[in-house]
Amino acid sequence: MKPSWTIRRRYIFVAFSLGALMIIAGSVATLMNNDSATIDLIAGGVALVTLVLTTYVFGAAWEDKSKGNQDG
């Protein structure tokens, strides 16, 4: 069985990629003057990337603390 962090990293990468694609698609749609839901794409992509990064950092810090790895 794979360690839990490898599975988590795969989910993080997929969610981060989806958020980045949403931001890129919204930016391209804005440049093409297609105003239908471009703001929602960009805002959703930024929110997804922010949530994923925050969750990943929090999870890594929590795991380090639970294993007793303390810096300083």
Secondary structure, 3 states (H helix, E strand, C coil): CCCHHHHHHHHHHHHHHHHHHHHHHHHHHHHCCCCCCHHHHHHHHHHHHHHHHHHHHHHHHHHHHHHCCCCC
